Every structure is written in structure tokens, then in C-alpha cells.
């Protein structure tokens, strides 16, 4: 009989490692001064108020993750 707590523990460990790697990658990209904006990203700057919503970037990341996860899930 499989203990469900072991499965949950493994899932949390893998998720934590993924978040750590993603966080380090984002941190290093920010430190390098690398900024990238796609043409569909929304940036509003009015006086001392500014907002940035990366719409096109979110769509692109969603498409890439969908392709990757569908490829992995078809095993």
C-alpha cells in the first residue's frame, strides 16, 4: 500500500526545486540588466504612477508550457 503522504512530500520537494530554479533564473536575468518586452505588452506611465502588464509574454509562456506539459504527459 502506497502512503499518500510520501506522494505529497515528493510533489512538494519537486515543486520547491522548480520554484528555486525559476527564482534563481529570474533573479540572475534581473541582475544582468536584461529586460525584454514583446510588442503586445502593456506599459502605462502617468506622472508618478506606472503599471506594466506583460500580456504577450504571458501568452507566449502559456503556449510554451502547454506544449512542454502535453509532450511530457503523453508518455
C-alpha positions as CSV (number, residue, x, y, z in Angstrom):
1,X,0.0,0.0,0.0
2,X,1.4,3.4,-1.0
3,X,1.4,6.1,1.6
4,X,-0.2,9.2,0.2
5,X,2.0,11.4,2.4
6,X,5.0,10.2,0.5
7,X,3.5,11.3,-2.8
8,X,2.6,14.7,-1.4
9,X,6.1,15.0,0.1
10,X,7.7,14.2,-3.3
11,X,5.4,16.6,-5.1
12,X,6.3,19.4,-2.7
13,X,10.0,18.7,-3.0
14,X,9.9,18.7,-6.8
15,X,7.7,21.9,-6.8
16,X,10.1,23.6,-4.4
17,X,13.1,22.7,-6.6
18,X,11.3,24.0,-9.6
19,X,10.5,27.3,-7.9
20,X,14.0,27.6,-6.6
21,X,15.5,27.2,-10.1
22,X,12.9,29.5,-11.7
23,X,13.5,32.2,-9.0
24,X,17.3,32.0,-9.4
25,X,16.9,32.3,-13.2
26,X,14.7,35.4,-12.9
27,X,17.0,36.9,-10.3
28,X,20.0,36.4,-12.5
29,X,18.3,37.9,-15.5
30,X,17.3,40.9,-13.5
31,X,20.8,41.3,-12.2
32,X,22.2,41.2,-15.7
33,X,20.1,44.1,-16.7
34,X,18.3,42.0,-19.4
35,X,14.9,43.4,-20.0
36,X,12.7,42.1,-22.7
37,X,9.3,43.3,-23.7
38,X,7.2,41.9,-26.5
39,X,5.1,44.1,-28.8
40,X,1.9,43.1,-27.0
41,X,3.0,44.0,-23.5
42,X,1.1,46.9,-21.9
43,X,3.1,49.7,-20.2
44,X,1.3,52.8,-18.8
45,X,3.3,55.6,-17.3
46,X,1.4,58.7,-15.9
47,X,3.3,61.0,-13.6
48,X,4.4,59.1,-10.6
49,X,2.2,56.1,-11.5
50,X,3.3,53.3,-13.7
51,X,2.0,49.8,-14.4
52,X,3.4,47.1,-16.6
53,X,1.3,44.1,-17.7
54,X,3.1,41.6,-19.9
55,X,0.1,40.3,-21.8
56,X,2.1,39.0,-24.9
57,X,4.7,37.5,-22.6
58,X,2.1,35.6,-20.6
59,X,0.5,34.2,-23.7
60,X,3.9,33.1,-25.1
61,X,4.9,31.4,-21.8
62,X,1.4,29.7,-21.6
63,X,1.8,28.3,-25.1
64,X,5.4,27.1,-24.4
65,X,4.4,25.4,-21.1
66,X,1.3,23.8,-22.7
67,X,3.5,22.3,-25.4
68,X,6.0,21.1,-22.9
69,X,3.5,19.6,-20.5
70,X,1.5,17.9,-23.2
71,X,4.7,16.3,-24.5
72,X,5.6,15.1,-21.0
73,X,2.1,14.0,-20.2
74,X,1.7,11.7,-23.3
75,X,4.2,9.1,-22.1
